[in-house]
Amino acid sequence: MLIVAIAWIYVVGLMALTETSVVAGIVTFLFYCVLPLGTLIYIAGTGKRKARRRAAEQAAREAGSFEPD
């Protein structure tokens, strides 16, 4: 997925460079690249965040239930 994101950044970067003004280029880059990729990466990472949270909760439960002799 990372290679697709890098390729998309490249394509949109070239699109932004061909815009007629700097403001149009910045807006193009923001609305065609930054916002969609940010949303996509956030959604794609949801499973990893959930798994990390579950692992931390499990480790906390195991550490809390440990009773020394």
N, C-alpha and C positions, 0 to 999 in steps of 0.2 A: 504494500500500500504506500510505502514511503516513496518508491520510485514514481508512482502515479502522481503523488502530491508534488514532487519536485518537477516533474514534467509539466504539470498544470501551472505551477508558479512561473516556469520558463515561458510557456505560451502566453499567459496573461501579462507577463512582464513585457513581452514583445508587443502585445496589443496596446499596452499602456504607452510604450515608447512611440507608437505611430499616431497617437492622438494629437489633435491640433494645438492643444494648450496643456500647460503643466497641471492645471486644476483638473481638466478632463482626464488626464493620465492617472492622477492620484485617485480620483473617484472610480475610474475603471478598475484600477488595481484593488481598491478596497472592496467594491461591490461584486467583482467577479473572482477575486482570489482570497482575500483575507477572511471575509465573513463566511463564504461557503466552506472553505477549508477548515476554518476554526470550528464551525458547527460539525462538520464531518468527523474531524479528529476527536472532538468531545464525545460524540455519539459512539464512535468506534471504541473509545477507551472506557466506556461504561462498565463492561464486563470485567475488565482488569481492576477498576476501582472497587467494584463489589467484592471480587475475590480477595483483594488486599484488605478490605475492611473485615470480611469474614475471618481471614487468617489472624488479624490483629485481635479480634474479639475472642477467637479460640485460644490464642496464646495468653490473653489476659485471664480467661477462665481457668486455664491450666496453671498459670502462675498463682492465681488466687486460691486454688484448691490444694496447693502443695502444703503439706504439713510436715515440718521438720520433727525429727525424733526427740 
